[in-house]
Structure formats: C-alpha cells, structure tokens
Amino acid sequence: MSVETRPLLEVDGLAAGYGDLQVLWDVALGVRAGEITVLLGRNGAGKTTTLRAVAGLSRASAGSVVMAGNDITRLSADARVRRGIAMVQEGKRIFRRRTVHENLLLGGYTLGLGRRRLAERCGYNYDRFPMLRDRAGTPAGMLSGGQQQMLAIAQALMAEPKVLMLDEPSAGLAPTVVKSTFETVAALSAEGLGVLLVEQQVDHALRIASHVVVLDVGRVVVSGPASEVGDASVIRDAYLGRLS
C-alpha cells in the first residue's frame, strides 16, 4: 500500500540515447514511497538507459523527470542526488582499493555532510549490514561478490535517498546471496524508501514488486500494478515482443 497518492518519482515521455542513437521513446513510470517499481525487459530493451537518464548520467532529449513534485529534468547528476535520488550501477561500482569504511564516507561526501552526520550515517549502514562493520578496515576489493553488492547499496544509502535505483543487483551472485539481496531490497522499501529495480531474475523481482513496467526496444509495452500484470504469460509475451 502506498503511503502517498502521488509518486515520489514521476517519469513522463522520456526519450534518451547516446549521440545519434536513440534508445528510449516516450517512457513513463512512477515510484512511490514504500513501494518497489520493477523495470523488466530483454537485453538491449533500454532498462539501464532509463535509469541513467533518471539519474542524470545520460541526457534526456525529451520528456520530464519529477522528484517530490519538482522538475529535475535539467539538473546535474550531483544535484539529483541532493534531491533524493541514488543509483547503484550494475557491476558493484565501488572503490576497490579503499576500505569499506572509506567507501561509506565517500558515499556521504556527495551531500557535504559534516563529520557527525557522516558518523550517524555510517552507524545506520553498519546496523543494517553488520558484515560491513566486521570488515570496516578491509579493502573493498577483498570482499566477496555479495558483500561488495551490499557495500554498493550501503554507499548509495549514505546520501539519504528517497528513491533508490538498482541496476541488476543480483548479477553474478550465488543463489543464496541473490535471495538475501532481494530480502534487503524489500526491507528498505518497507522502511519507506521508494525503489526502482532493474532485474533479470524475473521471478524474484515479481515477488517483491508493487508495480511492473516492461520495456521492449525502448518503449513501454506493459505497465501496471504487480497484482494485475505479474502473470507469467503476460511477462513472457512482453519479453518475446508479442505485445509490441
């Protein structure tokens, strides 16, 4: 159940690409506080480009991105972080030579947090991920794949986002770690965080989804509450392009 009527994050008519190559056409989606919007689609469908355009890492050529009622379409990526959007990119983008604790501190520097607030945010993340506290002085590159993913999420949480975007958080992880990763995402949503999740593990994603959006060749072909569009045959047809 949504804790707000209006989505925290509203994307409408979004078009984006790379140079002369257009990847997205008229993409629309919303993310509400305390809910998980799952963005699905075949490889090359435009999922990562959507996240990058929302985060300000790729320029939108048309459409709008609205956060908490404020149009942020033309803001820089750093400014969007300050407005409450954080993104965990695919591939566990952490500072591998830095310690776990240093990685967390770097996540908080984006907002220019003072020493006391940084300590509070580190404490929050150590409480949420006790493993990180145990490995605080360890270079991040020495962590397991699952531990690195938890660190990447914790680093994003240092900026106190209202909306967390996750690009393929289960990629390359062992099945038991995949399960705990989805449990973590669900727990964050239950605390009131809005989540936009790109994921290839469709069954896992649908179990925690509030809303489902499916892209095919850069266009939305399915969108609606998970209870209505989570049917396996609907998702399969969307992946096969039968709904285009």
Phi and psi restraints in degrees (value plus and minus 20) as a CYANA .aco file:
   2 SER   PHI     -91.9   -51.9
   2 SER   PSI     123.2   163.2
   3 VAL   PHI    -112.4   -72.4
   3 VAL   PSI     -23.2    16.8
   4 GLU   PHI    -158.7  -118.7
   4 GLU   PSI     129.2   169.2
   5 THR   PHI     -94.0   -54.0
   5 THR   PSI     -65.8   -25.8
   6 ARG   PHI    -110.6   -70.6
   6 ARG   PSI     117.0   157.0
   7 PRO   PHI     -79.9   -39.9
   7 PRO   PSI     126.7   166.7
   8 LEU   PHI     -84.4   -44.4
   8 LEU   PSI     -65.5   -25.5
   9 LEU   PHI    -133.1   -93.1
   9 LEU   PSI     106.5   146.5
  10 GLU   PHI    -146.4  -106.4
  10 GLU   PSI     101.0   141.0
  11 VAL   PHI    -135.0   -95.0
  11 VAL   PSI     109.6   149.6
  12 ASP   PHI    -161.4  -121.4
  12 ASP   PSI     110.0   150.0
  13 GLY   PHI      41.8    81.8
  13 GLY   PSI       9.0    49.0
  14 LEU   PHI     -92.1   -52.1
  14 LEU   PSI     108.2   148.2
  15 ALA   PHI    -146.6  -106.6
  15 ALA   PSI     118.4   158.4
  16 ALA   PHI    -181.5  -141.5
  16 ALA   PSI     146.5   186.5
  17 GLY   PHI    -195.8  -155.8
  17 GLY   PSI    -177.4  -137.4
  18 TYR   PHI    -153.0  -113.0
  18 TYR   PSI      88.8   128.8
  19 GLY   PHI      42.8    82.8
  19 GLY   PSI    -145.9  -105.9
  20 ASP   PHI    -104.7   -64.7
  20 ASP   PSI     -23.3    16.7
  21 LEU   PHI    -113.1   -73.1
  21 LEU   PSI      91.7   131.7
  22 GLN   PHI    -106.5   -66.5
  22 GLN   PSI     112.3   152.3
  23 VAL   PHI    -131.8   -91.8
  23 VAL   PSI     -53.6   -13.6
  24 LEU   PHI    -139.1   -99.1
  24 LEU   PSI     123.6   163.6
  25 TRP   PHI    -153.3  -113.3
  25 TRP   PSI      99.0   139.0
  26 ASP   PHI      33.8    73.8
  26 ASP   PSI      25.1    65.1
  27 VAL   PHI    -100.8   -60.8
  27 VAL   PSI     112.4   152.4
  28 ALA   PHI    -152.1  -112.1
  28 ALA   PSI     116.1   156.1
  29 LEU   PHI    -183.4  -143.4
  29 LEU   PSI     144.6   184.6
  30 GLY   PHI    -159.7  -119.7
  30 GLY   PSI     133.4   173.4
  31 VAL   PHI    -151.6  -111.6
  31 VAL   PSI     103.0   143.0
  32 ARG   PHI    -121.1   -81.1
  32 ARG   PSI     134.6   174.6
  33 ALA   PHI     -79.6   -39.6
  33 ALA   PSI     115.2   155.2
  34 GLY   PHI      55.8    95.8
  34 GLY   PSI      -8.2    31.8
  35 GLU   PHI    -149.3  -109.3
  35 GLU   PSI     142.6   182.6
  36 ILE   PHI    -140.1  -100.1
  36 ILE   PSI      97.0   137.0
  37 THR   PHI    -116.7   -76.7
  37 THR   PSI     102.0   142.0
  38 VAL   PHI    -121.5   -81.5
  38 VAL   PSI     107.4   147.4
  39 LEU   PHI    -126.3   -86.3
  39 LEU   PSI      93.5   133.5
  40 LEU   PHI    -133.9   -93.9
  40 LEU   PSI     145.2   185.2
  41 GLY   PHI     137.1   177.1
  41 GLY   PSI     141.9   181.9
  42 ARG   PHI     -87.2   -47.2
  42 ARG   PSI     145.2   185.2
  43 ASN   PHI     -77.5   -37.5
  43 ASN   PSI     113.6   153.6
  44 GLY   PHI      65.1   105.1
  44 GLY   PSI     -14.8    25.2
  45 ALA   PHI     -95.4   -55.4
  45 ALA   PSI     -38.6     1.4
  46 GLY   PHI      91.9   131.9
  46 GLY   PSI      -6.8    33.2
  47 LYS   PHI     -85.2   -45.2
  47 LYS   PSI     -71.6   -31.6
  48 THR   PHI     -85.2   -45.2
  48 THR   PSI     -58.0   -18.0
  49 THR   PHI     -80.9   -40.9
  49 THR   PSI     -57.7   -17.7
  50 THR   PHI     -80.7   -40.7
  50 THR   PSI     -68.6   -28.6
  51 LEU   PHI     -81.3   -41.3
  51 LEU   PSI     -63.9   -23.9
  52 ARG   PHI     -82.8   -42.8
  52 ARG   PSI     -59.3   -19.3
  53 ALA   PHI     -88.2   -48.2
  53 ALA   PSI     -58.7   -18.7
  54 VAL   PHI     -87.0   -47.0
  54 VAL   PSI     -57.8   -17.8
  55 ALA   PHI     -97.4   -57.4
  55 ALA   PSI     -32.5     7.5
  56 GLY   PHI      67.3   107.3
  56 GLY   PSI      -9.2    30.8
  57 LEU   PHI    -104.2   -64.2
  57 LEU   PSI     -41.2    -1.2
  58 SER   PHI    -147.4  -107.4
  58 SER   PSI     121.6   161.6
  59 ARG   PHI     -98.4   -58.4
  59 ARG   PSI     114.3   154.3
  60 ALA   PHI    -103.4   -63.4
  60 ALA   PSI     109.6   149.6
  61 SER   PHI    -109.4   -69.4
  61 SER   PSI     -34.4     5.6
  62 ALA   PHI    -180.9  -140.9
  62 ALA   PSI     142.7   182.7
  63 GLY   PHI      71.5   111.5
  63 GLY   PSI    -194.5  -154.5
  64 SER   PHI    -159.4  -119.4
  64 SER   PSI     131.5   171.5
  65 VAL   PHI    -145.1  -105.1
  65 VAL   PSI      98.0   138.0
  66 VAL   PHI    -139.0   -99.0
  66 VAL   PSI     108.1   148.1
  67 MET   PHI    -140.7  -100.7
  67 MET   PSI     100.0   140.0
  68 ALA   PHI      31.7    71.7
  68 ALA   PSI      20.6    60.6
  69 GLY   PHI      64.7   104.7
  69 GLY   PSI     -22.5    17.5
  70 ASN   PHI    -130.2   -90.2
  70 ASN   PSI     110.5   150.5
  71 ASP   PHI     -93.2   -53.2
  71 ASP   PSI      98.6   138.6
  72 ILE   PHI    -136.0   -96.0
  72 ILE   PSI      -4.0    36.0
  73 THR   PHI     -75.2   -35.2
  73 THR   PSI     -55.8   -15.8
  74 ARG   PHI    -120.6   -80.6
  74 ARG   PSI     -14.8    25.2
  75 LEU   PHI     -99.6   -59.6
  75 LEU   PSI     135.2   175.2
  76 SER   PHI     -90.7   -50.7
  76 SER   PSI     146.3   186.3
  77 ALA   PHI     -80.0   -40.0
  77 ALA   PSI     -62.6   -22.6
  78 ASP   PHI     -82.1   -42.1
  78 ASP   PSI     -61.3   -21.3
  79 ALA   PHI     -86.0   -46.0
  79 ALA   PSI     -53.7   -13.7
  80 ARG   PHI     -89.0   -49.0
  80 ARG   PSI     -55.2   -15.2
  81 VAL   PHI     -80.6   -40.6
  81 VAL   PSI     -63.0   -23.0
  82 ARG   PHI     -86.3   -46.3
  82 ARG   PSI     -44.4    -4.4
  83 ARG   PHI    -103.4   -63.4
  83 ARG   PSI     -26.7    13.3
  84 GLY   PHI      94.6   134.6
  84 GLY   PSI      -4.5    35.5
  85 ILE   PHI    -130.2   -90.2
  85 ILE   PSI     108.4   148.4
  86 ALA   PHI    -147.8  -107.8
  86 ALA   PSI     126.2   166.2
  87 MET   PHI    -149.5  -109.5
  87 MET   PSI     113.4   153.4
  88 VAL   PHI    -124.9   -84.9
  88 VAL   PSI      90.4   130.4
  89 GLN   PHI     -96.9   -56.9
  89 GLN   PSI     139.2   179.2
  90 GLU   PHI     -83.0   -43.0
  90 GLU   PSI     123.9   163.9
  91 GLY   PHI      73.9   113.9
  91 GLY   PSI      -5.4    34.6
  92 LYS   PHI      33.9    73.9
  92 LYS   PSI      45.6    85.6
  93 ARG   PHI     -96.2   -56.2
  93 ARG   PSI      64.6   104.6
  94 ILE   PHI    -140.0  -100.0
  94 ILE   PSI     150.4   190.4
  95 PHE   PHI    -110.4   -70.4
  95 PHE   PSI      78.7   118.7
  96 ARG   PHI     -88.4   -48.4
  96 ARG   PSI     -48.0    -8.0
  97 ARG   PHI    -107.1   -67.1
  97 ARG   PSI     -32.9     7.1
  98 ARG   PHI    -106.7   -66.7
  98 ARG   PSI     135.1   175.1
  99 THR   PHI     -92.5   -52.5
  99 THR   PSI     146.3   186.3
 100 VAL   PHI     -74.9   -34.9
 100 VAL   PSI     -66.9   -26.9
 101 HIS   PHI     -83.8   -43.8
 101 HIS   PSI     -60.7   -20.7
 102 GLU   PHI     -84.0   -44.0
 102 GLU   PSI     -56.7   -16.7
 103 ASN   PHI     -81.1   -41.1
 103 ASN   PSI     -62.3   -22.3
 104 LEU   PHI     -84.1   -44.1
 104 LEU   PSI     -64.4   -24.4
 105 LEU   PHI     -80.4   -40.4
 105 LEU   PSI     -60.6   -20.6
 106 LEU   PHI     -84.0   -44.0
 106 LEU   PSI     -53.7   -13.7
 107 GLY   PHI     -84.5   -44.5
 107 GLY   PSI     -51.9   -11.9
 108 GLY   PHI    -103.8   -63.8
 108 GLY   PSI     -41.5    -1.5
 109 TYR   PHI     -84.4   -44.4
 109 TYR   PSI     -43.2    -3.2
 110 THR   PHI     -75.3   -35.3
 110 THR   PSI     -56.2   -16.2
 111 LEU   PHI    -113.3   -73.3
 111 LEU   PSI     -20.5    19.5
 112 GLY   PHI      45.6    85.6
 112 GLY   PSI      16.3    56.3
 113 LEU   PHI     -87.9   -47.9
 113 LEU   PSI     123.6   163.6
 114 GLY   PHI     -93.0   -53.0
 114 GLY   PSI     151.9   191.9
 115 ARG   PHI     -79.8   -39.8
 115 ARG   PSI     -62.3   -22.3
 116 ARG   PHI     -85.3   -45.3
 116 ARG   PSI     -63.8   -23.8
 117 ARG   PHI     -87.9   -47.9
 117 ARG   PSI     -57.1   -17.1
 118 LEU   PHI     -81.0   -41.0
 118 LEU   PSI     -62.0   -22.0
 119 ALA   PHI     -83.2   -43.2
 119 ALA   PSI     -59.9   -19.9
 120 GLU   PHI     -83.6   -43.6
 120 GLU   PSI     -63.0   -23.0
 121 ARG   PHI     -87.9   -47.9
 121 ARG   PSI     -58.6   -18.6
 122 CYS   PHI     -81.4   -41.4
 122 CYS   PSI     -63.4   -23.4
 123 GLY   PHI     -80.0   -40.0
 123 GLY   PSI     -61.5   -21.5
 124 TYR   PHI     -78.5   -38.5
 124 TYR   PSI     -66.5   -26.5
 125 ASN   PHI     -92.4   -52.4
 125 ASN   PSI     -53.6   -13.6
 126 TYR   PHI     -87.6   -47.6
 126 TYR   PSI     -54.7   -14.7
 127 ASP   PHI     -88.0   -48.0
 127 ASP   PSI     -58.7   -18.7
 128 ARG   PHI     -92.9   -52.9
 128 ARG   PSI     -57.1   -17.1
 129 PHE   PHI    -144.1  -104.1
 129 PHE   PSI      59.4    99.4
 130 PRO   PHI     -74.9   -34.9
 130 PRO   PSI     -49.9    -9.9
 131 MET   PHI     -77.8   -37.8
 131 MET   PSI     -55.8   -15.8
 132 LEU   PHI     -87.0   -47.0
 132 LEU   PSI     -57.1   -17.1
 133 ARG   PHI     -83.0   -43.0
 133 ARG   PSI     -61.2   -21.2
 134 ASP   PHI     -85.2   -45.2
 134 ASP   PSI     -46.4    -6.4
 135 ARG   PHI    -133.2   -93.2
 135 ARG   PSI       3.0    43.0
 136 ALA   PHI     -75.4   -35.4
 136 ALA   PSI     -54.9   -14.9
 137 GLY   PHI    -114.6   -74.6
 137 GLY   PSI     -13.2    26.8
 138 THR   PHI    -109.8   -69.8
 138 THR   PSI     115.2   155.2
 139 PRO   PHI     -76.4   -36.4
 139 PRO   PSI     114.3   154.3
 140 ALA   PHI     -79.4   -39.4
 140 ALA   PSI     -50.1   -10.1
 141 GLY   PHI     -87.1   -47.1
 141 GLY   PSI     -33.9     6.1
 142 MET   PHI    -111.4   -71.4
 142 MET   PSI     -23.3    16.7
 143 LEU   PHI     -97.9   -57.9
 143 LEU   PSI     139.0   179.0
 144 SER   PHI     -90.2   -50.2
 144 SER   PSI     148.7   188.7
 145 GLY   PHI     -78.6   -38.6
 145 GLY   PSI     -63.7   -23.7
 146 GLY   PHI     -86.1   -46.1
 146 GLY   PSI     -59.0   -19.0
 147 GLN   PHI     -86.9   -46.9
 147 GLN   PSI     -57.5   -17.5
 148 GLN   PHI     -84.6   -44.6
 148 GLN   PSI     -56.7   -16.7
 149 GLN   PHI     -86.9   -46.9
 149 GLN   PSI     -60.6   -20.6
 150 MET   PHI     -82.4   -42.4
 150 MET   PSI     -59.4   -19.4
 151 LEU   PHI     -84.7   -44.7
 151 LEU   PSI     -61.0   -21.0
 152 ALA   PHI     -81.1   -41.1
 152 ALA   PSI     -61.2   -21.2
 153 ILE   PHI     -87.0   -47.0
 153 ILE   PSI     -64.8   -24.8
 154 ALA   PHI     -81.4   -41.4
 154 ALA   PSI     -60.5   -20.5
 155 GLN   PHI     -80.4   -40.4
 155 GLN   PSI     -61.8   -21.8
 156 ALA   PHI     -85.7   -45.7
 156 ALA   PSI     -56.3   -16.3
 157 LEU   PHI     -90.1   -50.1
 157 LEU   PSI     -38.5     1.5
 158 MET   PHI     -79.8   -39.8
 158 MET   PSI     -48.0    -8.0
 159 ALA   PHI    -102.9   -62.9
 159 ALA   PSI     -12.9    27.1
 160 GLU   PHI      33.3    73.3
 160 GLU   PSI      33.6    73.6
 161 PRO   PHI     -91.4   -51.4
 161 PRO   PSI     137.3   177.3
 162 LYS   PHI    -115.3   -75.3
 162 LYS   PSI     -49.1    -9.1
 163 VAL   PHI    -147.1  -107.1
 163 VAL   PSI     106.8   146.8
 164 LEU   PHI    -131.4   -91.4
 164 LEU   PSI     104.4   144.4
 165 MET   PHI    -125.9   -85.9
 165 MET   PSI     110.1   150.1
 166 LEU   PHI    -143.7  -103.7
 166 LEU   PSI     104.0   144.0
 167 ASP   PHI    -125.5   -85.5
 167 ASP   PSI      86.0   126.0
 168 GLU   PHI      32.4    72.4
 168 GLU   PSI      36.7    76.7
 169 PRO   PHI     -85.0   -45.0
 169 PRO   PSI     -39.6     0.4
 170 SER   PHI    -111.5   -71.5
 170 SER   PSI     -22.9    17.1
 171 ALA   PHI     -80.2   -40.2
 171 ALA   PSI     106.9   146.9
 172 GLY   PHI      57.5    97.5
 172 GLY   PSI     -10.7    29.3
 173 LEU   PHI    -119.9   -79.9
 173 LEU   PSI     131.3   171.3
 174 ALA   PHI     -86.8   -46.8
 174 ALA   PSI     132.2   172.2
 175 PRO   PHI     -72.5   -32.5
 175 PRO   PSI     -61.6   -21.6
 176 THR   PHI     -87.0   -47.0
 176 THR   PSI     -53.0   -13.0
 177 VAL   PHI     -94.0   -54.0
 177 VAL   PSI     -55.7   -15.7
 178 VAL   PHI     -77.3   -37.3
 178 VAL   PSI     -65.3   -25.3
 179 LYS   PHI     -78.9   -38.9
 179 LYS   PSI     -66.2   -26.2
 180 SER   PHI     -88.9   -48.9
 180 SER   PSI     -50.8   -10.8
 181 THR   PHI     -84.4   -44.4
 181 THR   PSI     -64.6   -24.6
 182 PHE   PHI     -87.4   -47.4
 182 PHE   PSI     -54.3   -14.3
 183 GLU   PHI     -83.4   -43.4
 183 GLU   PSI     -58.5   -18.5
 184 THR   PHI     -84.1   -44.1
 184 THR   PSI     -64.9   -24.9
 185 VAL   PHI     -81.3   -41.3
 185 VAL   PSI     -63.3   -23.3
 186 ALA   PHI     -83.8   -43.8
 186 ALA   PSI     -59.4   -19.4
 187 ALA   PHI     -85.6   -45.6
 187 ALA   PSI     -60.5   -20.5
 188 LEU   PHI     -82.9   -42.9
 188 LEU   PSI     -61.4   -21.4
 189 SER   PHI     -82.9   -42.9
 189 SER   PSI     -60.4   -20.4
 190 ALA   PHI     -83.5   -43.5
 190 ALA   PSI     -43.8    -3.8
 191 GLU   PHI    -101.0   -61.0
 191 GLU   PSI     -24.5    15.5
 192 GLY   PHI      91.2   131.2
 192 GLY   PSI     -21.1    18.9
 193 LEU   PHI     -96.6   -56.6
 193 LEU   PSI     117.3   157.3
 194 GLY   PHI    -103.0   -63.0
 194 GLY   PSI     117.0   157.0
 195 VAL   PHI    -147.2  -107.2
 195 VAL   PSI     111.6   151.6
 196 LEU   PHI    -133.6   -93.6
 196 LEU   PSI      92.8   132.8
 197 LEU   PHI    -135.7   -95.7
 197 LEU   PSI     101.2   141.2
 198 VAL   PHI    -118.9   -78.9
 198 VAL   PSI     108.3   148.3
 199 GLU   PHI    -175.9  -135.9
 199 GLU   PSI     121.3   161.3
 200 GLN   PHI    -113.8   -73.8
 200 GLN   PSI     -37.5     2.5
 201 GLN   PHI    -100.6   -60.6
 201 GLN   PSI      60.1   100.1
 202 VAL   PHI     -80.2   -40.2
 202 VAL   PSI     -66.4   -26.4
 203 ASP   PHI     -80.2   -40.2
 203 ASP   PSI     -65.1   -25.1
 204 HIS   PHI     -82.6   -42.6
 204 HIS   PSI     -64.4   -24.4
 205 ALA   PHI     -83.5   -43.5
 205 ALA   PSI     -61.7   -21.7
 206 LEU   PHI     -87.2   -47.2
 206 LEU   PSI     -47.7    -7.7
 207 ARG   PHI     -85.9   -45.9
 207 ARG   PSI     -47.7    -7.7
 208 ILE   PHI    -129.3   -89.3
 208 ILE   PSI     -21.1    18.9
 209 ALA   PHI     -95.5   -55.5
 209 ALA   PSI     122.6   162.6
 210 SER   PHI    -116.5   -76.5
 210 SER   PSI     -57.2   -17.2
 211 HIS   PHI    -158.3  -118.3
 211 HIS   PSI     125.8   165.8
 212 VAL   PHI    -145.1  -105.1
 212 VAL   PSI     112.4   152.4
 213 VAL   PHI    -146.4  -106.4
 213 VAL   PSI     110.0   150.0
 214 VAL   PHI    -136.6   -96.6
 214 VAL   PSI     108.0   148.0
 215 LEU   PHI    -121.9   -81.9
 215 LEU   PSI     125.7   165.7
 216 ASP   PHI    -161.5  -121.5
 216 ASP   PSI     100.1   140.1
 217 VAL   PHI      30.0    70.0
 217 VAL   PSI      26.3    66.3
 218 GLY   PHI      59.5    99.5
 218 GLY   PSI     -12.0    28.0
 219 ARG   PHI    -146.4  -106.4
 219 ARG   PSI     128.7   168.7
 220 VAL   PHI     -96.9   -56.9
 220 VAL   PSI     102.5   142.5
 221 VAL   PHI    -131.3   -91.3
 221 VAL   PSI     -38.1     1.9
 222 VAL   PHI    -162.9  -122.9
 222 VAL   PSI     116.7   156.7
 223 SER   PHI    -177.3  -137.3
 223 SER   PSI     110.2   150.2
 224 GLY   PHI     147.0   187.0
 224 GLY   PSI     157.0   197.0
 225 PRO   PHI     -78.2   -38.2
 225 PRO   PSI     124.2   164.2
 226 ALA   PHI     -78.7   -38.7
 226 ALA   PSI     -52.7   -12.7
 227 SER   PHI     -86.1   -46.1
 227 SER   PSI     -40.7    -0.7
 228 GLU   PHI    -122.3   -82.3
 228 GLU   PSI     -52.9   -12.9
 229 VAL   PHI    -135.3   -95.3
 229 VAL   PSI     -10.7    29.3
 230 GLY   PHI    -102.0   -62.0
 230 GLY   PSI     -15.6    24.4
 231 ASP   PHI     -82.1   -42.1
 231 ASP   PSI     113.2   153.2
 232 ALA   PHI     -79.4   -39.4
 232 ALA   PSI     -58.2   -18.2
 233 SER   PHI     -88.5   -48.5
 233 SER   PSI     -55.5   -15.5
 234 VAL   PHI     -84.8   -44.8
 234 VAL   PSI     -66.7   -26.7
 235 ILE   PHI     -84.9   -44.9
 235 ILE   PSI     -60.8   -20.8
 236 ARG   PHI     -81.7   -41.7
 236 ARG   PSI     -66.0   -26.0
 237 ASP   PHI     -82.1   -42.1
 237 ASP   PSI     -57.4   -17.4
 238 ALA   PHI     -84.7   -44.7
 238 ALA   PSI     -61.0   -21.0
 239 TYR   PHI     -86.4   -46.4
 239 TYR   PSI     -51.6   -11.6
 240 LEU   PHI    -105.8   -65.8
 240 LEU   PSI     -23.2    16.8
 241 GLY   PHI      64.4   104.4
 241 GLY   PSI      -9.1    30.9
 242 ARG   PHI     -96.0   -56.0
 242 ARG   PSI     -33.2     6.8
 243 LEU   PHI    -121.3   -81.3
 243 LEU   PSI     -17.4    22.6
